[in-house]
Structures are given as C-alpha cells and as structure tokens.
Amino acid sequence: MNIRTTLRPVIAAAAGAAALLSLAACSSGGGQAASSTEDNPYSLITPGEIRVGSVGDIKPYAFADADGKFSGFDIELFTDVAERAGIDDVVFTGQDFSSLLAAVANGQFDVGVAAIGITDERKQTVDFSDGYLAGYLTLLSTKDSGVSSRDDLAGNRLGVVQGTLQEAYAVKNFPDAELVRFPDNNTAIAALNNGTVQAHFLDYESTKAYIEQYDLVSVEDIPSFDAPAGFALKKGNDELREALNEGLAEAMEDGTWKELYQKWFPGSPMPEQYLPKAEQTSTPTPAPES
C-alpha cells in the first residue's frame, strides 16, 4: 500500500475555502454547477485533495516525527481508505485534540483522524464514519506515586487530555480525584514524571511507549468498547461519509485492517468485528452508524 502524507500550513485551508466560495458564486448556471459537483463529488475544501486534522502525539494511532511527517495506525488506515475513494492527495495537519472536532465542524478540515471515539455528544458537532477500532483505557503512574488502583485516586491529582473520552470517563467515574487537564499526552507525562500529577489517564496502546521510555507502571486497564473510533466529518457531507464507510468495509474484508493492526499493535487483543467475515468465530458487534 502506497501511503503519501504531506504537512502543509493551516492557512492554506482558508485560501482553499475562499477559492471554493468564489467558484460557487460563479456557478449560477445549471451546467456550471453540475460540472462543479462532478469535479468535487465529496465537497472537499480543495477539489482532489483531502485535508485531515490529526494529533501528533498519540502513538501508535497518529503521531508526527521531527520533520512533521505523520504516521501510525489511523494515518495509514485513513490514507488507504481515501485511496479507495479515489483521493490520492491526503494532507495531514497537527491540531490540539480539544479543538479538533470544532475545526472539522467549521470547515477547516475535511476530516478529523485521531482515534476519535464516537459518542452521542460528539455527534451533535460532527458526523462520523462507521467505527473501526475499540480498545482499553489505562491509568498510568510512577512506581512511587502511591497510586496502585483506581481506589487510590481519591484526593490525588489525575491528568487527562482535554476533550478526550478519558476526560469524560474520569469526570463520571473518578469524582473524588482532582482532574488536571492537559493539551496533549506528552505534557501530561512530563507532569506525571515531575510529580505535578500522581497518575495520568490515557489510551491503553499509547501507554506502551511511555512505560518503556520512563519506566512507568500501568495501574489499571479499563475496557472501552462502547465508543469505537471513527473518522469525523462536517455534518451533512453524506457523499464523503458513505465513500469512507465503503472503503473501511473493503479494508476490513480484504485483510488490510488486520495487517495494519498487527503492525501497530503487536500482541494486543484484536477486536473480532473488524476482521474478514471468514475469520470471525462469533457474531460480531455491529459497527455503529453515524
């Protein structure tokens, strides 16, 4: 699979949007409008190019290297799905997670891709593709923090990344912990290491690199299968959503999803509902419709 990602300035989105508005203003005749639709069937900001908002520090889902090049499971999967929809020019741009859905909703990006859990609350802001990933949430701490289970969170400071499922879960389930909100995982881990917080609540897969790098400990893993990850889109773009859903289904059925999962999550339990039908041993949980 040929994956090509490019990092371009965010300001280009404004120029693309202005150009699109100019084109619409000039398309007063029925023939011109029809031609515009044919040239840009997915209503992209820039025809032929899909602008993707992502997050640069949620390894192994989506992360950027020192040169700004994006990689990870979500990045490779989305690029493959976009190619199946006939879009070869995929441009990834970094964004704080807390503002990502708003940026998609207001048209700064065509799609948001960052292991974004599908929830009813988020559906009020954006539409979602079908789900493509489910997993666990993890409490991470240092060996001498005094936090050895969720029961020890009461009275302690718990880090969460603002706007994430972990934040919502912590608000509901850890009422006695003092939540400290961070813009990203790297900042939260730095706070954990210097003692500003006693634990950090993040995605299970993202903990692996931090545990190895900083000799941290996984306190508790919590199942999170009720809000699978999906691609976020501006509301009403049904053509793009349907094309992405079709591409996702193809990637799951031909084994591409499985191949990427094994590459990026080696040894992790594999959600069976995303495997080719011939490899499923039980009735899978249906992926939710947006």
C-alpha positions as CSV (number, residue, x, y, z in Angstrom):
1,M,0.0,0.0,0.0
2,N,1.4,3.4,-1.0
3,I,0.9,5.9,1.7
4,R,1.8,9.6,1.0
5,T,1.3,12.2,3.6
6,T,2.2,15.9,3.4
7,L,2.3,18.6,6.1
8,R,1.1,22.0,4.9
9,P,0.3,25.2,6.7
10,V,-3.1,25.5,8.2
11,I,-3.6,28.9,6.4
12,A,-4.0,27.0,3.1
13,A,-7.4,25.9,4.3
14,A,-8.7,29.5,4.3
15,A,-7.4,30.0,0.8
16,G,-9.0,26.8,-0.3
17,A,-12.3,27.7,1.2
18,A,-12.2,31.2,-0.4
19,A,-11.5,29.6,-3.8
20,L,-14.4,27.2,-3.3
21,L,-16.7,30.1,-2.4
22,S,-15.6,32.0,-5.5
23,L,-16.3,29.0,-7.7
24,A,-19.8,28.6,-6.2
25,A,-20.5,32.3,-6.8
26,C,-19.5,32.0,-10.5
27,S,-21.6,28.9,-10.9
28,S,-25.0,30.5,-11.4
29,G,-25.9,28.4,-14.4
30,G,-27.2,24.9,-14.1
31,G,-24.5,23.4,-16.3
32,Q,-21.6,25.1,-14.4
33,A,-23.0,23.9,-11.1
34,A,-23.3,20.3,-12.3
35,S,-19.7,20.4,-13.6
36,S,-18.5,21.7,-10.2
37,T,-20.3,18.8,-8.5
38,E,-18.7,16.3,-10.9
39,D,-15.2,17.7,-10.3
40,N,-15.7,17.7,-6.5
41,P,-18.2,15.0,-5.6
42,Y,-17.1,14.9,-1.9
43,S,-17.4,18.7,-1.4
44,L,-13.7,18.9,-0.3
45,I,-12.2,22.2,0.7
46,T,-9.7,21.8,-2.3
47,P,-11.0,19.5,-5.0
48,G,-8.9,16.4,-5.4
49,E,-7.2,16.9,-2.1
50,I,-8.4,15.9,1.4
51,R,-7.3,18.0,4.3
52,V,-7.1,15.9,7.5
53,G,-6.8,17.3,11.1
54,S,-5.0,15.0,13.4
55,V,-2.9,14.9,16.6
56,G,0.9,14.5,16.7
57,D,1.4,12.6,20.0
58,I,-1.0,9.7,20.3
59,K,1.4,6.9,19.2
60,P,0.7,4.4,17.8
61,Y,-2.6,5.8,16.4
62,A,-1.3,9.1,15.0
63,F,2.0,10.9,15.6
64,A,4.4,13.2,13.8
65,D,8.2,12.9,13.6
66,A,10.7,15.7,13.9
67,D,10.1,16.6,10.2
68,G,6.3,16.9,10.7
69,K,5.5,13.7,8.8
70,F,2.5,11.8,10.2
71,S,2.4,8.1,10.8
72,G,0.5,5.5,12.8
73,F,-2.4,3.1,12.5
74,D,-5.1,5.7,12.0
75,I,-2.9,7.6,9.5
76,E,-2.2,4.5,7.4
77,L,-5.7,3.2,7.6
78,F,-7.3,6.6,6.5
79,T,-4.8,7.0,3.7
80,D,-5.7,3.6,2.4
81,V,-9.5,4.3,2.7
82,A,-9.1,7.7,1.0
83,E,-7.3,6.0,-1.9
84,R,-10.2,3.5,-2.3
85,A,-12.4,6.6,-2.6
86,G,-10.3,7.9,-5.4
87,I,-8.4,10.5,-3.3
88,D,-4.6,10.2,-3.6
89,D,-3.7,13.6,-2.2
90,V,-4.0,13.4,1.6
91,V,-2.7,16.3,3.7
92,F,-2.3,15.8,7.5
93,T,-2.1,18.8,9.8
94,G,-1.5,18.8,13.6
95,Q,-4.1,20.1,16.0
96,D,-4.8,20.0,19.7
97,F,-7.4,17.3,20.3
98,S,-9.6,19.6,22.3
99,S,-10.2,21.8,19.2
100,L,-10.1,19.2,16.5
101,L,-13.8,18.5,16.2
102,A,-14.6,22.2,16.1
103,A,-12.1,22.6,13.4
104,V,-13.8,19.9,11.3
105,A,-17.2,21.3,12.0
106,N,-16.3,24.8,10.9
107,G,-14.7,23.6,7.6
108,Q,-11.0,24.0,8.5
109,F,-10.5,20.3,7.7
110,D,-12.4,17.8,5.6
111,V,-11.9,15.0,8.1
112,G,-10.6,14.5,11.6
113,V,-8.5,11.4,12.2
114,A,-7.1,10.7,15.7
115,A,-8.7,7.6,17.2
116,I,-11.8,9.7,17.9
117,G,-14.4,7.8,19.9
118,I,-17.9,8.0,18.6
119,T,-20.3,9.4,21.2
120,D,-23.8,10.9,21.1
121,E,-22.4,14.2,22.5
122,R,-19.8,14.4,19.7
123,K,-22.4,13.6,17.1
124,Q,-24.0,16.9,17.9
125,T,-20.9,18.6,16.5
126,V,-19.8,16.4,13.6
127,D,-20.8,13.3,11.7
128,F,-18.8,10.0,11.9
129,S,-17.9,7.2,9.7
130,D,-18.5,3.7,10.9
131,G,-16.4,2.6,13.8
132,Y,-13.0,1.0,13.0
133,L,-11.3,0.5,16.4
134,A,-12.1,-0.3,20.0
135,G,-9.8,-1.0,23.0
136,Y,-9.0,-0.1,26.6
137,L,-8.3,3.0,28.7
138,T,-5.4,2.9,31.2
139,L,-4.4,4.6,34.4
140,L,-0.6,5.2,34.3
141,S,1.6,6.2,37.2
142,T,5.1,6.2,38.6
143,K,6.3,3.4,40.9
144,D,6.4,5.6,44.0
145,S,3.2,7.7,43.5
146,G,1.1,5.7,46.0
147,V,-1.5,5.1,43.3
148,S,-1.9,1.3,42.7
149,S,-5.5,1.2,41.6
150,R,-8.5,3.4,40.8
151,D,-9.4,3.3,44.5
152,D,-6.3,5.3,45.3
153,L,-7.3,8.2,43.0
154,A,-9.4,9.9,45.7
155,G,-7.6,13.1,46.8
156,N,-4.9,12.7,44.2
157,R,-4.3,14.7,41.0
158,L,-5.2,12.8,37.8
159,G,-4.1,14.0,34.4
160,V,-6.4,13.8,31.4
161,V,-6.1,15.3,27.9
162,Q,-8.9,17.9,27.4
163,G,-11.7,16.8,25.2
164,T,-11.0,13.1,25.2
165,L,-13.0,10.1,26.2
166,Q,-10.7,9.7,29.1
167,E,-11.7,13.1,30.4
168,A,-15.4,12.3,30.1
169,Y,-14.9,8.9,31.8
170,A,-12.9,10.4,34.6
171,V,-15.5,13.1,35.3
172,K,-18.2,10.5,35.7
173,N,-16.3,7.6,37.4
174,F,-13.5,9.3,39.4
175,P,-15.4,12.1,41.2
176,D,-13.0,12.2,44.2
177,A,-9.9,12.7,42.0
178,E,-8.7,16.2,41.3
179,L,-8.6,16.4,37.5
180,V,-5.8,18.3,35.8
181,R,-6.4,18.9,32.1
182,F,-3.6,19.0,29.5
183,P,-3.5,19.8,25.8
184,D,-1.7,16.5,24.9
185,N,-0.2,13.3,26.4
186,N,3.4,14.5,26.3
187,T,2.7,17.4,28.5
188,A,0.7,15.2,30.9
189,I,3.5,12.6,31.1
190,A,6.0,15.4,31.9
191,A,3.7,16.5,34.7
192,L,3.5,12.9,36.0
193,N,7.2,12.5,36.0
194,N,7.8,15.7,37.9
195,G,5.1,14.9,40.5
196,T,2.6,17.6,39.4
197,V,0.0,14.8,39.0
198,Q,0.0,11.4,40.6
199,A,-1.5,9.5,37.6
200,H,-2.4,10.0,34.0
201,F,-5.5,8.5,32.3
202,L,-5.0,7.7,28.6
203,D,-5.5,5.1,25.9
204,Y,-4.0,1.7,26.6
205,E,-2.0,1.5,23.4
206,S,-0.4,4.9,23.9
207,T,0.9,3.8,27.3
208,K,3.4,1.3,25.8
209,A,6.0,3.8,24.6
210,Y,5.7,5.9,27.8
211,I,6.1,2.9,30.1
212,E,9.2,1.8,28.2
213,Q,10.7,5.3,27.9
214,Y,10.1,6.5,31.5
215,D,9.8,3.2,33.5
216,L,6.2,4.0,34.4
217,V,3.6,1.4,35.6
218,S,0.2,0.5,34.3
219,V,-2.1,0.8,37.3
220,E,-5.4,-0.5,35.8
221,D,-6.8,-1.2,32.3
222,I,-10.4,-0.4,31.8
223,P,-12.5,-1.7,28.8
224,S,-13.8,0.9,26.4
225,F,-15.8,-0.8,23.7
226,D,-18.9,1.4,23.8
227,A,-17.3,4.3,21.9
228,P,-15.3,2.9,19.0
229,A,-13.1,5.2,17.0
230,G,-14.4,6.7,13.8
231,F,-13.4,9.4,11.2
232,A,-15.1,12.7,12.0
233,L,-16.7,14.8,9.1
234,K,-18.5,18.0,8.8
235,K,-22.2,17.5,9.3
236,G,-24.2,16.8,6.1
237,N,-21.3,15.5,3.9
238,D,-23.1,12.2,3.3
239,E,-21.2,11.6,0.0
240,L,-17.8,11.6,1.7
241,R,-19.1,9.6,4.7
242,E,-20.6,6.9,2.5
243,A,-17.4,6.7,0.4
244,L,-15.3,6.3,3.6
245,N,-17.6,3.7,5.0
246,E,-17.3,1.7,1.8
247,G,-13.6,2.0,1.9
248,L,-13.5,0.9,5.5
249,A,-15.6,-2.2,4.8
250,E,-13.3,-3.1,1.9
251,A,-10.2,-2.7,4.1
252,M,-11.6,-4.9,6.8
253,E,-12.8,-7.6,4.4
254,D,-9.6,-7.9,2.3
255,G,-7.4,-8.1,5.4
256,T,-5.8,-4.6,5.2
257,W,-7.2,-3.6,8.6
258,K,-5.9,-6.7,10.2
259,E,-2.4,-6.2,8.6
260,L,-2.2,-2.7,9.9
261,Y,-3.5,-3.7,13.4
262,Q,-0.8,-6.4,13.7
263,K,1.8,-3.9,12.5
264,W,0.9,-1.1,15.0
265,F,-0.5,-3.1,18.0
266,P,1.6,-6.3,18.1
267,G,0.4,-8.7,20.7
268,S,-2.7,-6.7,21.6
269,P,-6.2,-8.4,21.6
270,M,-7.8,-7.9,18.2
271,P,-11.5,-6.8,18.1
272,E,-13.1,-9.6,16.0
273,Q,-15.8,-7.4,14.4
274,Y,-13.2,-5.8,12.2
275,L,-11.7,-9.0,10.8
276,P,-12.8,-10.5,7.4
277,K,-16.1,-12.4,7.8
278,A,-14.4,-15.7,7.1
279,E,-12.1,-15.2,10.2
280,Q,-14.8,-14.3,12.7
281,T,-15.7,-17.0,15.1
282,S,-18.7,-15.4,16.6
283,T,-21.4,-12.9,15.8
284,P,-19.6,-9.5,15.8
285,T,-20.9,-6.4,17.4
286,P,-22.1,-4.2,14.5
287,A,-20.2,-1.0,13.9
288,P,-22.4,1.9,14.8
289,E,-23.9,4.1,12.1
290,S,-23.2,7.8,12.4
